[in-house]
Amino acid sequence: MAEENKTTTQGGGTGPATAQGKFESSKTHARKAADDLKSAAGVMAEDLKSAATSMAGEYRDKAEQVWGDARDRARTLQEDGEQYVRENPVKAVVTALGIGFVLGLIFRR
């Protein structure tokens, strides 16, 4: 293993210039790998951002639809209640008084 790392020159010793070249080569390779990782991370971030934006849009549309449905149901219930009270005023007043009396008993305790 030590023999693999040693480079011999014509004089038989290791060459500092060769070691410096290997160091520079390794440094360049490390920079290239870092740049590749940075660009890959940027691409992944953009993909995740577009996916999140798409999902947020879908959920917003669903929420708006549910909100609209709930609002329509509330209006329908209100209109039905008003119609019932107009058709049966005595029954509505007696029912309201009964509910008020029961709630008064409950909250007094």
N, C-alpha and C positions, 0 to 999 in steps of 0.2 A: 504494500500500500504506500509506504514511504517512497519506494522507487518510482511509483507512478507520478507522484507530485513533483519529483525532481526532474529538471531539464538540464541536460549537460550541454556545455558549450564546447568549442574546440579544445579548450584548455582542460576540460574534464570537470570543471566546477559548475555550480548552478548559476544561471544568469539573472541578475536583478532586472534586466530589461525584459526578459521573458516573463518573470513574475509580475512585473508592472503591467505588461500587456494582458496577462490573464486577469489581473485585477480590474483593469479598464473594461475588458470584455464582460466580466461578471457584472460590473457596475452598469454597463449599457444594457445587458440582458435584464437586470433587475428593474431598471427604469422602464424598459419596454413592457415587462410583465405588469408593473404598476400602472402604466398607461392603459394597457389592455383591460385590467381589472376596473379601472376608473370608468372607461367607456362602457364596459359591460354593466356596471352598476348604474350608470346613467340611463342606459337602455331599459334595464329592469325597472328603474324608478319611473320612467315615462310610461311603461306598460302598466304598472300598478296604478299610476295616477289616472290613466285613461279608463282602466277597469273600475276604479273607485268612482270616477265621475259618472260613468255609465250607470253603475248600480245606484248611486245617489239620485240620478234622474228618474230611474224606474221607481224607487221608493217614494220619491216626491210625488210622482204621478199617481201612485196607488193611494197615498195619503190624501191627496186632493180629491180623489174619487170617493174614498170612504167619508171624508168630511162633507162632501156634497150630498152623499146618500143620507148621512145622519141629519143634516140640515133639512132635507126634504121630508124625512120621517117626522122630525119635530114639528114642521109646519103642518103636516097632515094630521098629527095628533092634536095640535092646537085647534085646527079647523074642525075636526071631529068633536072635540070637547065643547067648542062654542056652539056647534050645531045641536048637540045633545042638551045643553043648558037652555037654548032657545026653544027646543021642542018640549022639554020637561023641566020648567023652572021650579016648580014646587019640590019635585024629587031632588033636584040639584041643591036647593037651599037646605032641605032637611038633611041630606047627606053631608054637606059642608058643616052644618051645626053639630051633627053627631061626631064627625071626625075631630072637630075642634074641641068638643067636650072630652073625648077620650084622650087626646093629646094633653089637654089641661090637667087631667087626673094623673097622667104619667109624669109630667114634668113638675108637678107640685110636690111629689114625694122626694 
